[in-house]
Amino acid sequence: MLASSEEETLMEEKEAQMVSISDTKPSLRIAHFLKPLFPSSKNTQTQILFTHPSISHPSKPIFPIVKTLSSKVFFHVWKHPLKYWNSWVEKLRPSFESTWKKCSVFEAIMGSTLEIPKCKASIFALAEKWCSETNTFVLPWGEITITLEDIMVLGGFSVTGDCFGYLPAEDCSTMNKSVFQIAVNLARDTKFGLAPAILASIYRDLRLLKEKITTLRDLGDQNDVNVLKLALWAPLYLLQVWIWERFPALSPRINHISNGLCRIKKWHKTKILRNDDEGLPINFASHDFRWRPYSNTSFNHDLESYCRFIRVCDLVGLYCIEQYLPHRVARQFGFDQDILIAFRHVRDTPKIGWMNYIRPVSDTKLYRPPRQFEPGVTIDYMKWWEKKGVWQ
């Protein structure tokens, strides 16, 4: 549903009592928040204060069920290039590199030649924290999620451009005929906004994976022979790289890359660290989590892309429309975090969802947090989490 012009401004500046990770002593300062914000009306305060996202507190580590999950869950889209793909890319690159760059697919194409290892334990451990109501991972110390910025920086997929949609082939070694029309448009320098469709598919598959994990948890020691297998088609290798970028305790040794190369190459054929309980570093990572892993890099997003990163909207994917709520993870963009508003998401048609995604911005000025700025949370936000009994 489209927002009114009054609601459409993306951020708000106000004075508030703030607490940071490095300094838990409250301080009064000017803070910057992403909208929508918690309303000041006392009539709505009680209702919203007790509206928390669903949180998962499994009593057992994820490792004992990783083997069972691995036999039930199949990742059909992972970073293993098809035979002859790399040689095909290198053959075409001299003639089409300029076209690929105009269409904002050059980094995505070059990234497709890499091989990203799969650490199922970390994927499963984090997926168990997924909340489908908010499309965020809900942890004892706050909410986090993979965002449009991550899809653009790690995958090289644009958040701006024409609406993208195609039917994937049932056999991942072949292409659906509708892809050829996409290829024709790319040859004409048409730019496609691939990032929202990709992120929507990741959110959808995280929901399905969370449901499967819950089913197996509920079975306990019972026979799982009647549990159906789950096929995941989202490019979850991007989630794997996102985990390594954000959680140092789970990260393998990176490859050193030169400036100008796609960031995902850091993780090409890297050796995975073994950890019998991937959930522990995730649960207790409040001081180690990298809120802004790209702040020290040379990435400088254009204004339109930046606005897409930080604005609540619909993500139109293949056979799905997912809500995007960056205000719930404002610290990932360098903004301060206030109490969150819970609102019901209306499932629109793909056309309405896309119009919602590309709607104009009404802000007369935009704030970009300094790269070294450490965002904080309001005292009210900390107390809000304490009511759930999870703040650490």
C-alpha positions in Angstrom: 0.0 0.0 0.0 1.4 3.4 -1.0 2.4 5.8 1.8 1.1 9.3 2.0 3.4 12.2 1.4 3.5 12.9 5.1 4.8 9.4 5.8 7.1 9.2 2.9 10.0 11.1 4.4 12.7 8.5 5.2 14.3 9.8 8.4 13.9 12.0 11.4 16.3 14.0 13.6 15.6 14.5 17.3 17.2 14.8 20.6 17.1 11.5 22.7 18.8 9.6 25.5 21.1 7.1 23.7 23.1 4.1 24.6 25.9 2.6 22.4 27.5 -0.8 22.4 30.9 0.6 23.5 29.4 2.9 26.2 26.3 1.7 28.0 26.0 4.9 30.0 23.1 7.0 28.6 23.9 10.3 27.0 21.6 13.0 25.6 22.5 13.8 22.0 21.0 14.5 18.5 20.0 11.2 17.0 19.0 10.2 13.5 16.3 7.5 13.0 14.7 5.8 10.0 10.9 5.9 9.7 8.4 4.8 10.6 9.0 5.8 14.2 7.3 4.9 17.4 4.5 7.5 18.0 4.5 9.7 21.0 0.8 9.3 21.7 0.2 7.6 25.0 -2.9 5.9 23.5 -0.8 3.7 21.3 2.2 3.2 23.6 0.9 0.2 25.6 -0.2 -1.6 22.5 3.1 -1.2 20.6 5.4 -1.7 23.6 4.2 -5.2 23.9 4.4 -6.0 20.2 7.6 -7.9 19.9 8.7 -10.1 17.0 8.7 -13.8 17.5 12.0 -15.0 19.0 13.5 -18.5 19.0 15.3 -19.9 22.0 16.0 -23.6 21.2 17.3 -25.5 24.2 19.6 -27.6 22.1 22.3 -26.6 19.6 21.7 -26.9 15.9 24.5 -29.3 15.2 22.7 -32.6 16.2 20.0 -32.0 13.6 22.3 -30.6 10.8 22.7 -34.1 9.3 18.9 -34.6 9.2 18.3 -31.2 7.8 21.0 -31.8 5.2 19.1 -34.9 4.0 15.8 -32.9 3.8 16.9 -29.5 2.5 18.4 -29.0 -1.0 20.1 -25.8 -2.1 19.5 -25.7 -5.9 21.2 -22.3 -6.5 24.7 -22.2 -5.1 28.0 -20.7 -6.2 29.3 -23.5 -8.4 29.7 -22.4 -12.0 28.3 -24.6 -14.7 30.8 -26.4 -17.0 32.3 -24.1 -19.6 30.6 -21.0 -17.9 33.9 -19.4 -16.9 35.5 -19.8 -20.3 32.3 -18.4 -21.9 32.4 -15.3 -19.7 36.1 -14.7 -20.4 35.5 -15.1 -24.1 32.6 -12.5 -24.2 34.1 -10.1 -21.7 36.3 -8.1 -24.2 33.3 -7.4 -26.4 30.6 -7.0 -23.9 32.2 -5.6 -20.7 31.0 -2.0 -21.4 27.5 -3.3 -22.1 27.4 -5.3 -18.9 28.6 -2.2 -16.9 25.9 0.0 -18.5 23.3 -2.5 -17.4 24.8 -2.9 -13.9 25.4 -6.6 -14.2 29.1 -6.7 -14.7 30.0 -7.5 -11.1 27.2 -10.0 -10.9 28.5 -11.8 -14.0 32.1 -11.8 -12.8 30.9 -13.0 -9.4 29.1 -15.9 -11.1 32.5 -17.4 -12.0 33.4 -17.8 -8.4 32.8 -20.8 -6.1 31.5 -20.1 -2.6 31.8 -22.9 -0.1 28.7 -24.0 1.8 28.5 -24.1 5.6 25.1 -25.6 6.3 25.5 -25.4 10.0 25.7 -21.6 10.0 22.9 -21.3 7.5 20.6 -23.5 9.6 21.6 -21.9 12.9 20.8 -18.4 11.7 17.6 -19.5 9.8 16.2 -20.8 13.1 16.3 -17.2 14.3 14.2 -16.0 11.3 10.9 -14.1 12.0 8.6 -14.2 9.0 6.5 -11.4 10.5 9.3 -8.9 10.2 11.7 -10.6 7.7 14.5 -10.2 10.3 16.7 -12.5 12.4 15.6 -12.0 16.0 18.5 -12.4 18.5 18.9 -11.8 22.2 20.5 -8.5 21.5 18.4 -7.1 18.7 17.2 -7.6 15.1 19.4 -8.0 12.0 18.7 -8.9 8.4 20.2 -9.2 4.9 19.3 -6.0 3.1 19.2 -4.5 -0.4 22.6 -2.9 0.3 24.1 -6.4 1.0 22.6 -7.8 -2.3 24.1 -4.9 -4.2 27.5 -4.8 -2.5 28.1 -8.6 -2.2 26.2 -9.8 -5.3 26.7 -6.9 -7.6 22.9 -6.7 -8.4 21.3 -3.3 -9.0 18.5 -1.9 -6.8 17.5 0.5 -9.6 16.2 -0.2 -13.1 13.3 -1.9 -14.8 11.2 -4.6 -13.1 12.8 -8.0 -13.6 10.9 -11.3 -13.8 11.4 -14.6 -15.5 10.4 -18.2 -14.9 13.4 -20.4 -13.8 13.9 -23.7 -15.5 13.1 -26.8 -13.6 16.5 -28.2 -14.5 19.2 -25.8 -13.2 21.5 -26.8 -16.0 19.2 -25.3 -18.6 17.5 -21.9 -19.2 13.9 -21.0 -19.6 13.1 -19.5 -23.0 11.8 -16.3 -21.4 15.4 -15.6 -20.4 16.3 -14.9 -24.0 14.0 -11.8 -24.0 15.9 -10.5 -21.0 19.2 -11.1 -22.9 17.8 -9.0 -25.8 16.9 -6.2 -23.5 20.4 -6.3 -21.9 21.9 -6.1 -25.4 20.0 -2.9 -25.8 21.6 -1.5 -22.6 18.4 -1.9 -20.5 19.1 -1.8 -16.8 17.2 -4.2 -14.6 16.6 -3.9 -10.9 17.6 -7.4 -9.9 18.3 -6.9 -6.2 14.6 -6.7 -5.0 13.6 -9.9 -6.7 16.7 -11.7 -5.4 16.2 -10.5 -1.8 12.5 -11.4 -1.9 13.4 -14.9 -2.9 15.9 -15.1 0.0 13.2 -13.9 2.5 10.8 -16.5 1.1 13.2 -19.4 1.4 14.3 -18.4 4.9 10.6 -18.6 5.9 10.3 -22.1 4.4 13.6 -23.2 5.9 12.5 -21.9 9.4 9.3 -23.9 9.1 11.3 -27.1 8.2 13.7 -26.6 11.2 10.7 -26.1 13.5 9.1 -29.3 12.2 12.2 -31.3 12.9 12.7 -29.8 16.3 9.2 -30.7 17.3 9.7 -34.3 16.2 12.5 -34.7 18.7 13.6 -38.4 18.7 10.7 -39.5 16.5 11.2 -40.9 13.0 11.4 -38.2 10.4 10.6 -40.5 7.5 7.3 -38.7 6.8 8.9 -35.2 6.7 8.9 -33.9 3.1 12.0 -32.7 1.4 12.5 -29.0 0.8 13.9 -27.5 -2.4 15.3 -23.9 -2.0 15.8 -21.9 -5.1 17.0 -18.5 -3.8 20.8 -17.7 -4.1 21.5 -18.4 -0.5 25.2 -18.3 -1.1 24.7 -14.5 -0.7 23.4 -15.2 2.8 26.4 -17.4 3.5 28.7 -14.5 2.5 26.6 -12.1 4.6 27.1 -14.3 7.7 30.9 -14.3 7.2 30.9 -10.5 6.6 28.9 -9.9 9.8 30.1 -12.6 12.3 33.9 -12.6 12.7 33.7 -15.7 14.9 32.2 -17.7 12.0 34.4 -16.3 9.3 37.0 -18.3 7.5 40.2 -16.8 6.3 39.6 -14.3 3.4 41.3 -13.9 0.1 43.1 -10.6 -0.3 41.7 -8.8 -3.4 42.6 -5.7 -5.3 40.5 -2.6 -5.4 37.9 -2.7 -8.1 37.3 -6.5 -7.8 33.9 -7.7 -6.7 33.8 -8.1 -2.9 32.5 -11.6 -3.0 35.8 -12.8 -4.4 37.1 -12.6 -0.8 35.3 -15.8 -0.1 36.2 -17.7 -3.3 37.1 -21.3 -2.4 37.8 -20.3 1.2 38.3 -23.0 3.8 35.4 -23.3 6.2 36.0 -23.4 9.9 34.3 -26.2 11.9 32.2 -25.3 14.8 30.0 -27.8 16.6 27.5 -25.2 17.7 27.3 -22.3 15.2 24.4 -20.9 17.3 26.6 -19.8 20.2 28.6 -17.1 18.4 25.3 -15.8 16.9 23.5 -15.6 20.2 26.3 -13.8 22.0 27.7 -11.6 19.2 26.2 -8.3 20.5 29.7 -6.8 20.8 31.3 -8.6 17.9 28.6 -8.2 15.2 29.8 -6.0 12.3 27.0 -3.5 11.9 28.7 -1.7 9.1 31.2 -3.9 7.4 31.3 -1.8 4.2 31.9 1.6 5.9 35.7 1.4 5.5 35.5 0.6 1.8 35.4 2.7 -1.3 31.7 1.9 -2.0 29.9 5.2 -2.7 26.3 4.5 -3.6 24.3 6.9 -5.7 21.5 8.8 -4.0 18.6 6.8 -5.6 20.2 3.4 -4.5 20.8 4.8 -1.0 17.1 5.8 -0.7 16.1 2.3 -1.7 18.3 0.8 0.9 16.7 2.6 3.8 13.1 2.8 2.8 10.2 0.5 3.8 8.7 -1.0 0.7 7.5 -4.2 -1.1 10.0 -6.5 -2.8 8.5 -8.1 -5.9 10.1 -11.5 -6.5 9.3 -14.7 -8.5 5.9 -15.9 -7.3 6.3 -13.9 -4.1 6.0 -10.4 -2.6 7.9 -9.7 0.6 8.0 -6.7 2.9 11.3 -4.9 3.4 11.6 -3.2 6.8 15.1 -1.5 7.1 13.9 0.7 9.9 14.0 -2.4 12.1 17.8 -2.8 11.5 18.7 0.9 11.3 22.1 0.4 12.9 23.2 -1.6 9.8 23.0 1.7 7.9 24.6 3.8 10.6 21.3 5.2 12.0 20.2 5.1 15.6 17.5 2.6 16.7 14.2 3.5 18.4 11.2 1.4 19.4 9.7 -0.5 16.4 6.2 -0.2 15.0 4.4 -3.3 14.2 2.0 -2.9 11.3 0.1 -5.3 9.2 1.4 -5.9 5.7 -1.1 -6.0 2.9 -0.2 -8.4 0.1 -0.6 -6.4 -3.1 -0.4 -7.5 -6.7 3.1 -7.5 -8.3 2.3 -4.3 -10.3 1.2 -2.4 -7.2 4.2 -3.8 -5.2 6.6 -2.6 -7.9 4.9 0.9 -7.9 5.4 0.9 -4.2 9.1 0.1 -4.6 9.8 2.9 -7.1 7.6 5.6 -5.6 9.4 9.0 -5.2 11.0 10.3 -2.1 9.7 13.5 -0.4 12.7 14.3 1.8 14.1 17.8 1.1 17.4 16.7 2.6 19.0 13.4 3.4 21.4 12.4 6.2 24.3 10.0 5.5 25.9 8.8 8.7 29.7 9.3 8.9 31.6 6.1 8.1 33.2 5.9 11.6 30.0 6.8 13.5 28.8 4.2 16.0 25.0 4.2 16.1 23.2 3.6 19.3 19.7 2.7 20.7 17.3 4.8 22.7 16.7 4.0 26.4 13.1 3.2 25.4 14.3 0.7 22.9 16.5 -1.1 25.5 13.6 -1.2 27.9 11.3 -2.5 25.1 13.6 -5.4 24.6 13.9 -6.0 28.4 10.1 -6.5 28.5 10.7 -9.5 26.3 13.5 -10.6 28.6 16.1 -10.9 25.9 18.3 -7.7 26.1 22.0 -8.4 26.8 
